[in-house]
């Protein structure tokens, strides 16, 4: 691997010990993955923010790195942490947990990472341009940036993303290269994929289907038709999140929809060496459904809800009121806007709460007394039973709103 | 006896007796940084301590938070002397660097017997005894 003069200087410690450590990590990863050089990145999304997830060792590592006084040289944003920084007290969080969570955020802020605390940086002004390189961790955002926006990023981990933030570069391999973006498999979809939850279920099946392909697989999907209008974005978000969770897909092409498939579909689909088909979403819906007994809380917004999603929930609720807790996870910036435009108050009058800075996957659900949830997220349905021993009712957003209003599933 | 040159993941020098697993190791949730002991039912390393050993295993499995476990082992003084793998992934590579554990991969593990004295120095793996 060939490093530039600037990169060699960083490695030699001329821009501080923190940046030198960062370059050492990137050079080793580049070597492992056969990169020839580094590429400059426009932005970085750092994962591994939740204290419950990284624990005391992760916190110690971040505080030590912060002590080396290097700072991000490109726009860098944070994934959700473990707690809503405004509402934690009323949600019943132990103060000791929140103090540790705040130390994680403070260490990252000292490293120059902005406390956006969302898995959807692309919804709050950090959307990369087509063809540009970024270094993002957070599997659902990686899938969205690569597939829907046509930017280029590998599936980074917390430390490797942070290393990219401190140096402004990442090793050029796999999804940064034209070759690495070629499909490994054509996936022909022969059933209707109507709702966002359907798209998540399809993603779950595709992730498993391509997981043995090279680099976690790049599916070229045909036959799946997303809804027109603003719901299309939510549908694509759910599709990518589902396959990133069940497999380790960082990029999908959807015929006639995603930008690289529109620009170059014939060449891309000709490159795929394998072909599979999906006839039914039922196997996914069965695998993801573990609901039983009363629902503690209805949780939507995994990945984080957009302003469009909030409007949609409001219109599905109509004048009805939720009988059981109904949590909508979103970015703090979007919550703030909804407080200004009145959507937040309208949702609250109908018994729904907007939660920010955290999400159902990384929050300490068991400690908050949550055993059974309903959700429209395939990603959350995949993780919650193993991460939090929670039972999950999985269905469409419409079914979830009905569950909230009636206080039970169906 | 010198062996074929390996690929450096984190360059350094470390020697010790081999602690070997023929199956992948999970770091997060299995390797306790406080004690250095590995816990996984029916795993060949269950109950074994990695401190000061040359840890030999084909590859890692499981959570990406595993990198932090290798860092924590360095902090608690329970780190292995070196690591030798067949194929090193991002999780172990990052952990080796942030935990400063000399690590190489692309090594034929069949010649490394459990309990043998082995030295890793840069890309050289030398069997000193056993």
Interface residues (C-beta under 8 A of the other chain):
Chain A: X21 X24 X25 X28 X29 X31 X32 X48 X53 X54 X55 X57 X58 X60 X61 X157 X158 X159 X160
Chain B: X7 X8 X9 X10 X33 X64 X65 X67 X68 X69 X71 X72 X75 X88 X89 X90 X91 X93 X94 X96 X97 X98
